[in-house]
Amino acid sequence: MNTNINLFSPYQLGDLELPNRIVMAPLTRQRAGQGNVPNSLNATYYEQRASAGLIIAEATQVSPQGLGYPNTPGIHSPEQVAGWKLVTDAVHQQGGKIFLQLWHVGRISHPDLLPDGALPVAPSAITPQGQAFTFEGFKPYVTPRALETSEIPDIVEQYRQGAVNALAAGFDGIEIHGANGYLIDQFLRDGTNQRTDKYGGSIENRVRFLLDIVEAVTSVWDSKRVGVRLSPSGTFNDMRDSNPLETFGYTAQVLNQFNLAYLHIIESTDADIRHGGTAVPTDYLRERYTGTLIVCGGYTNETGNAVLANKEADLVAFGTLFIANPDLPRRLALNAPLNQPNQESFYGGGEQGYTDYPFWSAAGEQVVSL
Ligand SMILES: Cc1cc2nc3c(=O)[nH]c(=O)nc-3n(C[C@H](O)[C@H](O)[C@H](O)COP(=O)(O)O)c2cc1C
């Protein structure tokens, strides 16, 4: 039977009806205001993109300790909750749906960014290669402090409180950021986790931190409004693992028990392979994870439609294309030309390269409007 599933087919995500299968990937833009508070400019940016089947808002720290870059939004103060409410209201007014990505960067931080100049925390005291993005520019990463076992419940509590705050801010759901070398990923992979307590060693132990967080946030949200993002093949932020197939195959399988909204996978890139990563094929994860699967990484109109038609995934997330094309679903549906993203305005700044990408107009003139 040919059901002709494509990017424009509706999708039932738990109790949410998505009008299309085009997801806006979480995208850090470093444009929150003083106190890491989202503002009306951020609301305009998301409102412009509300035609996505689902928006996953940018990575948002659950605590001051979880901050890794200047001007990223938080979800731990009343002002931040109020700021996010501007965003969720604007998106809902346009008929859109929006999840919040909950974030703690772990070792990918710097004392300059943390309260009282504290050391970043991590599963183990292993220094990442590379440089932190501080208020004064780039500085080499420092050696993080390994968390005591007794401190871990406090970090899990930061996520639970973040989930409570996301609910108050009017989000439709939350995504747990388990990807890209941040704290949860640091626990999952043995290149960064050399603990000898119940959070280290076997994959059953390394996944425990993620599962504790899933349990905590699903005590706040219905599990069908909670997603998890993983980057099984990723090497970003100096990540490695001795057996990614086992690590992520197991993680995908063990998440089945929660009846989550989805598992969101960042697929391997050429850069990951060049940096010594092992590609974990999506079909390998598809065999192990029985729920909704979102794929992301370099998708186009053509490859997005193909991955859905082949049933390799249920939804497709687009990152950089959504930065440059606020009306991406319409452009893809019409096969209209796409604006090209300007990398220089990805991180930080104001309207330029953020809310001024033009919408498509059939008459040829390009307009910035809703
Ligand atoms: C500017 C920028 C910011 C990003 N911020 C995040 C983020 O906050 N959280 C996250 O999980 N991934 C983040 N990513 C990764 C994207 O969500 C996505 O996985 C990546 O861009 C690949 O998809 P694409 O080829 O469609 O752009 C970011 C990527 C870019 C380019």
The ligand as an SDF file (V2000), in Angstrom:
LIG
                    3D

 31 33  0  0  0  0  0  0  0  0999 V2000
   23.3860   28.1090   14.9530 C   0  0  0  0  0  0  0  0  0  0  0  0
   23.1150   26.7120   15.4600 C   0  0  0  0  0  0  0  0  0  0  0  0
   22.6770   26.5350   16.7600 C   0  0  0  0  0  0  0  0  0  0  0  0
   22.3700   25.2550   17.2430 C   0  0  0  0  0  0  0  0  0  0  0  0
   21.8710   25.1120   18.4990 N   0  0  0  0  0  0  0  0  0  0  0  0
   21.4650   23.9000   18.9420 C   0  0  0  0  0  0  0  0  0  0  0  0
   20.8120   23.7680   20.1880 C   0  0  0  0  0  0  0  0  0  0  0  0
   20.5660   24.7290   20.9090 O   0  0  0  0  0  0  0  0  0  0  0  0
   20.4430   22.5170   20.5700 N   0  0  0  0  0  0  0  0  0  0  0  0
   20.6870   21.4160   19.7970 C   0  0  0  0  0  0  0  0  0  0  0  0
   20.3340   20.3010   20.1930 O   0  0  0  0  0  0  0  0  0  0  0  0
   21.2650   21.5280   18.5940 N   0  0  0  0  0  0  0  0  0  0  0  0
   21.6440   22.7380   18.1380 C   0  0  0  0  0  0  0  0  0  0  0  0
   22.1780   22.8610   16.8850 N   0  0  0  0  0  0  0  0  0  0  0  0
   22.1580   21.7060   15.9690 C   0  0  0  0  0  0  0  0  0  0  0  0
   20.8920   21.7630   15.1080 C   0  0  0  0  0  0  0  0  0  0  0  0
   19.7300   21.5530   15.9000 O   0  0  0  0  0  0  0  0  0  0  0  0
   20.9150   20.6960   13.9910 C   0  0  0  0  0  0  0  0  0  0  0  0
   21.0840   19.4290   14.5810 O   0  0  0  0  0  0  0  0  0  0  0  0
   22.0390   20.9610   13.0000 C   0  0  0  0  0  0  0  0  0  0  0  0
   22.0190   22.3010   12.5550 O   0  0  0  0  0  0  0  0  0  0  0  0
   21.9140   20.0300   11.7830 C   0  0  0  0  0  0  0  0  0  0  0  0
   20.7150   20.2560   11.0760 O   0  0  0  0  0  0  0  0  0  0  0  0
   20.7010   21.1020    9.6990 P   0  0  0  0  0  0  0  0  0  0  0  0
   21.6960   20.4300    8.7810 O   0  0  0  0  0  0  0  0  0  0  0  0
   19.3000   21.0180    9.2040 O   0  0  0  0  0  0  0  0  0  0  0  0
   21.1390   22.5030   10.0330 O   0  0  0  0  0  0  0  0  0  0  0  0
   22.5390   24.1210   16.3960 C   0  0  0  0  0  0  0  0  0  0  0  0
   23.0220   24.3210   15.0900 C   0  0  0  0  0  0  0  0  0  0  0  0
   23.2990   25.5830   14.6190 C   0  0  0  0  0  0  0  0  0  0  0  0
   23.7600   25.7570   13.1960 C   0  0  0  0  0  0  0  0  0  0  0  0
  1  2  1  0
  2  3  1  0
  2 30  2  0
  3  4  2  0
  4  5  1  0
  4 28  1  0
  5  6  2  0
  6  7  1  0
  6 13  1  0
  7  8  2  0
  7  9  1  0
  9 10  1  0
 10 11  2  0
 10 12  1  0
 12 13  2  0
 13 14  1  0
 14 15  1  0
 14 28  1  0
 15 16  1  0
 16 17  1  0
 16 18  1  0
 18 19  1  0
 18 20  1  0
 20 21  1  0
 20 22  1  0
 22 23  1  0
 23 24  1  0
 24 25  2  0
 24 26  1  0
 24 27  1  0
 28 29  2  0
 29 30  1  0
 30 31  1  0
M  END
$$$$
